Amino acid sequence: MPKRDDLFQKFGPLQNEGLLLLNLEAINTLRVKAGLTPFTKEQAMTRLEEILETLTPYDWMKEQP
């Protein structure tokens, strides 16, 4: 089992992708048990992009450094 410090030093895009894949794995396990076809990585990423396009940026994201 990884140590907490080691795990959370992996942040940003890699951690986001890892969480997406972890969630996809869990969802697909449940989908298969329910007799449904699993989602592909491409389907999950497409849906994530669709959802992100509907979100309003936070105020701090609009500021220029």
A tleap script that builds the chain and sets N, CA, C and O, in Angstrom:
source leaprc.protein.ff14SB
mol = sequence {
  NMET PRO LYS ARG ASP ASP LEU PHE GLN LYS
  PHE GLY PRO LEU GLN ASN GLU GLY LEU LEU
  LEU LEU ASN LEU GLU ALA ILE ASN THR LEU
  ARG VAL LYS ALA GLY LEU THR PRO PHE THR
  LYS GLU GLN ALA MET THR ARG LEU GLU GLU
  ILE LEU GLU THR LEU THR PRO TYR ASP TRP
  MET LYS GLU GLN CPRO
}
set mol.1.N position { 0.850 -1.177 0.000 }
set mol.1.CA position { 0.000 0.000 0.000 }
set mol.1.C position { 0.896 1.240 0.000 }
set mol.1.O position { 1.841 1.323 0.784 }
set mol.2.N position { 0.597 2.208 -0.883 }
set mol.2.CA position { 1.431 3.413 -0.916 }
set mol.2.C position { 1.237 4.257 0.339 }
set mol.2.O position { 0.170 4.269 0.952 }
set mol.3.N position { 2.287 4.948 0.690 }
set mol.3.CA position { 2.189 5.860 1.821 }
set mol.3.C position { 1.438 7.110 1.385 }
set mol.3.O position { 1.517 7.523 0.228 }
set mol.4.N position { 0.720 7.697 2.309 }
set mol.4.CA position { -0.086 8.881 2.025 }
set mol.4.C position { 0.761 10.002 1.418 }
set mol.4.O position { 0.356 10.612 0.428 }
set mol.5.N position { 1.912 10.274 1.990 }
set mol.5.CA position { 2.773 11.343 1.482 }
set mol.5.C position { 3.192 11.078 0.041 }
set mol.5.O position { 3.184 11.986 -0.790 }
set mol.6.N position { 3.558 9.832 -0.252 }
set mol.6.CA position { 3.981 9.483 -1.608 }
set mol.6.C position { 2.826 9.630 -2.598 }
set mol.6.O position { 3.004 10.146 -3.702 }
set mol.7.N position { 1.651 9.174 -2.195 }
set mol.7.CA position { 0.490 9.217 -3.076 }
set mol.7.C position { 0.098 10.654 -3.421 }
set mol.7.O position { -0.178 10.961 -4.581 }
set mol.8.N position { 0.075 11.521 -2.433 }
set mol.8.CA position { -0.413 12.877 -2.673 }
set mol.8.C position { 0.660 13.824 -3.203 }
set mol.8.O position { 0.388 15.003 -3.427 }
set mol.9.N position { 1.867 13.322 -3.404 }
set mol.9.CA position { 2.850 14.108 -4.135 }
set mol.9.C position { 2.584 14.008 -5.634 }
set mol.9.O position { 3.117 14.791 -6.420 }
set mol.10.N position { 1.771 13.056 -6.015 }
set mol.10.CA position { 1.344 12.917 -7.412 }
set mol.10.C position { 0.071 13.742 -7.554 }
set mol.10.O position { -1.006 13.306 -7.150 }
set mol.11.N position { 0.197 14.923 -8.124 }
set mol.11.CA position { -0.948 15.819 -8.187 }
set mol.11.C position { -1.099 16.367 -9.594 }
set mol.11.O position { -0.298 16.072 -10.481 }
set mol.12.N position { -2.122 17.156 -9.781 }
set mol.12.CA position { -2.341 17.787 -11.071 }
set mol.12.C position { -2.916 16.813 -12.082 }
set mol.12.O position { -3.731 15.959 -11.735 }
set mol.13.N position { -2.490 16.941 -13.340 }
set mol.13.CA position { -3.080 16.149 -14.415 }
set mol.13.C position { -2.980 14.637 -14.203 }
set mol.13.O position { -3.927 13.913 -14.511 }
set mol.14.N position { -1.861 14.150 -13.689 }
set mol.14.CA position { -1.740 12.707 -13.480 }
set mol.14.C position { -2.716 12.206 -12.429 }
set mol.14.O position { -3.304 11.135 -12.583 }
set mol.15.N position { -2.887 12.970 -11.368 }
set mol.15.CA position { -3.832 12.558 -10.334 }
set mol.15.C position { -5.259 12.607 -10.881 }
set mol.15.O position { -6.064 11.722 -10.590 }
set mol.16.N position { -5.574 13.630 -11.667 }
set mol.16.CA position { -6.912 13.718 -12.260 }
set mol.16.C position { -7.188 12.520 -13.165 }
set mol.16.O position { -8.267 11.930 -13.109 }
set mol.17.N position { -6.217 12.165 -13.990 }
set mol.17.CA position { -6.406 11.016 -14.879 }
set mol.17.C position { -6.546 9.733 -14.068 }
set mol.17.O position { -7.380 8.886 -14.389 }
set mol.18.N position { -5.748 9.585 -13.033 }
set mol.18.CA position { -5.848 8.411 -12.180 }
set mol.18.C position { -7.209 8.287 -11.522 }
set mol.18.O position { -7.768 7.194 -11.445 }
set mol.19.N position { -7.739 9.397 -11.052 }
set mol.19.CA position { -9.064 9.373 -10.426 }
set mol.19.C position { -10.149 9.047 -11.438 }
set mol.19.O position { -11.090 8.317 -11.129 }
set mol.20.N position { -10.022 9.588 -12.652 }
set mol.20.CA position { -10.974 9.264 -13.706 }
set mol.20.C position { -10.955 7.762 -13.989 }
set mol.20.O position { -12.010 7.136 -14.093 }
set mol.21.N position { -9.762 7.187 -14.114 }
set mol.21.CA position { -9.649 5.758 -14.408 }
set mol.21.C position { -10.137 4.891 -13.251 }
set mol.21.O position { -10.749 3.846 -13.471 }
set mol.22.N position { -9.870 5.318 -12.030 }
set mol.22.CA position { -10.355 4.588 -10.855 }
set mol.22.C position { -11.883 4.582 -10.823 }
set mol.22.O position { -12.502 3.543 -10.592 }
set mol.23.N position { -12.481 5.742 -11.054 }
set mol.23.CA position { -13.943 5.832 -11.078 }
set mol.23.C position { -14.525 5.015 -12.221 }
set mol.23.O position { -15.542 4.343 -12.050 }
set mol.24.N position { -13.888 5.069 -13.385 }
set mol.24.CA position { -14.355 4.300 -14.534 }
set mol.24.C position { -14.326 2.802 -14.226 }
set mol.24.O position { -15.254 2.072 -14.576 }
set mol.25.N position { -13.267 2.357 -13.577 }
set mol.25.CA position { -13.157 0.947 -13.199 }
set mol.25.C position { -14.299 0.535 -12.264 }
set mol.25.O position { -14.902 -0.524 -12.435 }
set mol.26.N position { -14.581 1.377 -11.288 }
set mol.26.CA position { -15.656 1.069 -10.334 }
set mol.26.C position { -17.026 1.087 -11.018 }
set mol.26.O position { -17.857 0.214 -10.770 }
set mol.27.N position { -17.252 2.062 -11.860 }
set mol.27.CA position { -18.528 2.160 -12.577 }
set mol.27.C position { -18.713 0.946 -13.482 }
set mol.27.O position { -19.797 0.366 -13.544 }
set mol.28.N position { -17.642 0.567 -14.184 }
set mol.28.CA position { -17.751 -0.573 -15.090 }
set mol.28.C position { -17.993 -1.873 -14.348 }
set mol.28.O position { -18.692 -2.749 -14.858 }
set mol.29.N position { -17.442 -2.019 -13.176 }
set mol.29.CA position { -17.725 -3.208 -12.363 }
set mol.29.C position { -19.218 -3.294 -12.068 }
set mol.29.O position { -19.823 -4.359 -12.187 }
set mol.30.N position { -19.801 -2.170 -11.683 }
set mol.30.CA position { -21.241 -2.148 -11.388 }
set mol.30.C position { -22.073 -2.331 -12.652 }
set mol.30.O position { -23.098 -3.013 -12.623 }
set mol.31.N position { -21.645 -1.734 -13.755 }
set mol.31.CA position { -22.380 -1.876 -15.022 }
set mol.31.C position { -22.416 -3.339 -15.472 }
set mol.31.O position { -23.459 -3.838 -15.894 }
set mol.32.N position { -21.280 -4.017 -15.380 }
set mol.32.CA position { -21.226 -5.424 -15.788 }
set mol.32.C position { -22.135 -6.267 -14.895 }
set mol.32.O position { -22.838 -7.151 -15.385 }
set mol.33.N position { -22.124 -6.001 -13.593 }
set mol.33.CA position { -22.997 -6.746 -12.671 }
set mol.33.C position { -24.473 -6.501 -12.975 }
set mol.33.O position { -25.321 -7.353 -12.708 }
set mol.34.N position { -24.772 -5.317 -13.540 }
set mol.34.CA position { -26.161 -4.984 -13.886 }
set mol.34.C position { -26.522 -5.447 -15.292 }
set mol.34.O position { -27.635 -5.205 -15.760 }
set mol.35.N position { -25.585 -6.112 -15.968 }
set mol.35.CA position { -25.855 -6.611 -17.304 }
set mol.35.C position { -25.692 -5.568 -18.402 }
set mol.35.O position { -26.178 -5.761 -19.516 }
set mol.36.N position { -25.019 -4.474 -18.101 }
set mol.36.CA position { -24.787 -3.415 -19.075 }
set mol.36.C position { -23.371 -3.515 -19.627 }
set mol.36.O position { -22.502 -4.148 -19.027 }
set mol.37.N position { -23.151 -2.888 -20.767 }
set mol.37.CA position { -21.801 -2.876 -21.323 }
set mol.37.C position { -20.964 -1.831 -20.599 }
set mol.37.O position { -21.488 -0.797 -20.185 }
set mol.38.N position { -19.686 -2.086 -20.445 }
set mol.38.CA position { -18.813 -1.112 -19.786 }
set mol.38.C position { -18.600 0.121 -20.660 }
set mol.38.O position { -18.685 0.047 -21.885 }
set mol.39.N position { -18.326 1.247 -20.021 }
set mol.39.CA position { -17.939 2.461 -20.727 }
set mol.39.C position { -16.475 2.340 -21.128 }
set mol.39.O position { -15.670 1.783 -20.383 }
set mol.40.N position { -16.132 2.854 -22.292 }
set mol.40.CA position { -14.731 2.909 -22.683 }
set mol.40.C position { -14.098 4.162 -22.086 }
set mol.40.O position { -14.790 5.078 -21.641 }
set mol.41.N position { -12.781 4.181 -22.087 }
set mol.41.CA position { -12.068 5.376 -21.610 }
set mol.41.C position { -12.456 6.584 -22.466 }
set mol.41.O position { -12.625 7.688 -21.947 }
set mol.42.N position { -12.594 6.374 -23.764 }
set mol.42.CA position { -12.953 7.461 -24.666 }
set mol.42.C position { -14.350 8.008 -24.363 }
set mol.42.O position { -14.562 9.220 -24.398 }
set mol.43.N position { -15.301 7.118 -24.066 }
set mol.43.CA position { -16.646 7.558 -23.711 }
set mol.43.C position { -16.624 8.378 -22.427 }
set mol.43.O position { -17.296 9.406 -22.334 }
set mol.44.N position { -15.862 7.934 -21.444 }
set mol.44.CA position { -15.778 8.651 -20.176 }
set mol.44.C position { -15.149 10.025 -20.376 }
set mol.44.O position { -15.619 11.015 -19.816 }
set mol.45.N position { -14.084 10.085 -21.176 }
set mol.45.CA position { -13.409 11.362 -21.396 }
set mol.45.C position { -14.298 12.321 -22.188 }
set mol.45.O position { -14.301 13.523 -21.921 }
set mol.46.N position { -15.051 11.804 -23.157 }
set mol.46.CA position { -15.979 12.643 -23.923 }
set mol.46.C position { -17.048 13.211 -23.007 }
set mol.46.O position { -17.359 14.400 -23.069 }
set mol.47.N position { -17.607 12.367 -22.161 }
set mol.47.CA position { -18.659 12.835 -21.243 }
set mol.47.C position { -18.099 13.839 -20.249 }
set mol.47.O position { -18.762 14.826 -19.932 }
set mol.48.N position { -16.893 13.606 -19.754 }
set mol.48.CA position { -16.260 14.551 -18.840 }
set mol.48.C position { -16.097 15.906 -19.526 }
set mol.48.O position { -16.382 16.940 -18.921 }
set mol.49.N position { -15.650 15.913 -20.763 }
set mol.49.CA position { -15.488 17.168 -21.506 }
set mol.49.C position { -16.832 17.876 -21.668 }
set mol.49.O position { -16.911 19.097 -21.527 }
set mol.50.N position { -17.880 17.122 -21.960 }
set mol.50.CA position { -19.219 17.712 -22.089 }
set mol.50.C position { -19.648 18.370 -20.783 }
set mol.50.O position { -20.209 19.466 -20.794 }
set mol.51.N position { -19.391 17.716 -19.674 }
set mol.51.CA position { -19.757 18.268 -18.366 }
set mol.51.C position { -18.928 19.506 -18.053 }
set mol.51.O position { -19.464 20.509 -17.581 }
set mol.52.N position { -17.612 19.444 -18.315 }
set mol.52.CA position { -16.740 20.587 -18.027 }
set mol.52.C position { -17.154 21.828 -18.823 }
set mol.52.O position { -17.023 22.951 -18.336 }
set mol.53.N position { -17.648 21.627 -20.036 }
set mol.53.CA position { -18.075 22.756 -20.860 }
set mol.53.C position { -19.294 23.461 -20.293 }
set mol.53.O position { -19.559 24.609 -20.651 }
set mol.54.N position { -20.050 22.799 -19.409 }
set mol.54.CA position { -21.242 23.414 -18.823 }
set mol.54.C position { -20.941 24.180 -17.530 }
set mol.54.O position { -21.787 24.927 -17.037 }
set mol.55.N position { -19.752 23.995 -16.990 }
set mol.55.CA position { -19.411 24.607 -15.709 }
set mol.55.C position { -18.924 26.038 -15.879 }
set mol.55.O position { -18.221 26.357 -16.838 }
set mol.56.N position { -19.295 26.875 -14.959 }
set mol.56.CA position { -18.840 28.265 -14.942 }
set mol.56.C position { -17.494 28.338 -14.243 }
set mol.56.O position { -17.342 27.807 -13.143 }
set mol.57.N position { -16.509 28.988 -14.864 }
set mol.57.CA position { -15.202 29.115 -14.205 }
set mol.57.C position { -15.327 29.873 -12.874 }
set mol.57.O position { -16.180 30.749 -12.727 }
set mol.58.N position { -14.479 29.529 -11.925 }
set mol.58.CA position { -14.391 30.263 -10.672 }
set mol.58.C position { -13.822 31.649 -10.960 }
set mol.58.O position { -13.110 31.841 -11.945 }
set mol.59.N position { -14.136 32.607 -10.102 }
set mol.59.CA position { -13.632 33.973 -10.293 }
set mol.59.C position { -12.116 34.013 -10.379 }
set mol.59.O position { -11.560 34.752 -11.192 }
set mol.60.N position { -11.438 33.221 -9.543 }
set mol.60.CA position { -9.982 33.246 -9.541 }
set mol.60.C position { -9.398 32.709 -10.840 }
set mol.60.O position { -8.240 32.986 -11.153 }
set mol.61.N position { -10.170 31.955 -11.593 }
set mol.61.CA position { -9.680 31.425 -12.861 }
set mol.61.C position { -9.684 32.486 -13.957 }
set mol.61.O position { -8.992 32.339 -14.965 }
set mol.62.N position { -10.458 33.551 -13.768 }
set mol.62.CA position { -10.578 34.624 -14.767 }
set mol.62.C position { -9.481 35.668 -14.606 }
set mol.62.O position { -9.254 36.480 -15.503 }
set mol.63.N position { -8.809 35.645 -13.473 }
set mol.63.CA position { -7.782 36.656 -13.210 }
set mol.63.C position { -6.505 36.357 -13.978 }
set mol.63.O position { -6.120 35.198 -14.129 }
set mol.64.N position { -5.857 37.394 -14.458 }
set mol.64.CA position { -4.565 37.264 -15.130 }
set mol.64.C position { -3.448 37.433 -14.113 }
set mol.64.O position { -3.512 38.330 -13.273 }
set mol.65.N position { -2.413 36.578 -14.173 }
set mol.65.CA position { -1.316 36.703 -13.189 }
set mol.65.C position { -0.485 37.957 -13.410 }
set mol.65.O position { 0.468 38.204 -12.672 }
savepdb mol mol.pdb
quit
